[in-house]
Amino acid sequence: MLGSAHEVQRFHRDVDETKEWIEEKNQALNTDNYGHDLASVQALQLKHEGFERDLAALGDKVRFLIGTRTRVVSGDTFFMVLVTPQVKSLGETAERLIQSHPEAVDDIQEKCTELNTAWSSLVGRADQRKEKLGNSHDLQRFLSDFRDLMSWINGIRGLVSSDELAKDVTGAEALLERHQEHRTEIDARAGTFQAFEQFGQQLLARGHYASPEIQQKLEALDRERADLEKAWVQRRMMLDQCLELQVGLRTHTHKYTHTHTHVEMLCDSCVLWPMTCQPC
């Protein structure tokens, strides 16, 4: 009997130690740090994966699933013991002690309930942190993509907004060719912009906690992209006009050169045959 009493006490002590371990893990979850950029979020996610492995080490020893009830018979009495993920040895010990110590059923059941509650709370909080870290990762990825696209827009806009103009037809044609290359580059980025838009809309549809900021960034990028298109069109019109002007100037120059040459030839004729010379 003394050994059996010690076994009940040891069971209580083991449960209390497990609860203390659970409480330590709970304390580790008492943080609002979800990262401030993509790299820091990824580091926190790796850390949390290690935390989950610690939980799994205990979960691997679990015998019962959350919410499962087992019926234990002691004499003519049926006891419903609520058991959740518990260390296998504790689950087995609880069953055995309930059968061998019916007088301790209430205490054992209370301990099982306490452990169940503590474990459920820990697992729930761990899942919540994992979800929040996932949401934070999505946000930081979205913001990183936003910054990359804005940086690209600013760079290409500087090129298509140049005031450089050619001074001859060859130069004008070269500028037009280069401007068309910018058009090709802009068109090649269309898929990237579409993917970014779709990702942002998915976050909004999920009710992401940063939805207002995400919406604002989507609208800002749309405006910047529209301004880029406008700048490209305006530059194209300017270059077309420049080419037209240079072609006109070249034509005029050719006509002037031809006429001047003809006049000089006529003047030379006057020197050679003054009697046939007409006024130049």
Secondary structure, 3 states (H helix, E strand, C coil): CHHHHHHHHHHHHHHHHHHHHHHHHHHHCCCCCCCCCHHHHHHHHHHHHHHHHHHHHHHCCECCCCCEEEEEEECCEEEEEEECCCEHHHHHHHHHHHHHCHHHHHHHHHHHHHHHHHHHHHHHHHHHHHHHHHHHHHHHHHHHHHHHHHHHHHHHHHHHCCCCCCCCHHHHHHHHHHHHHHHHHHHHCHHHHHHHHHHHHHHHHCCCCCHHHHHHHHHHHHHHHHHHHHHHHHHHHHHHHHHHHHHHHHHHHHHHHHHHHHHHHHHHHHHHCHHHCCCC
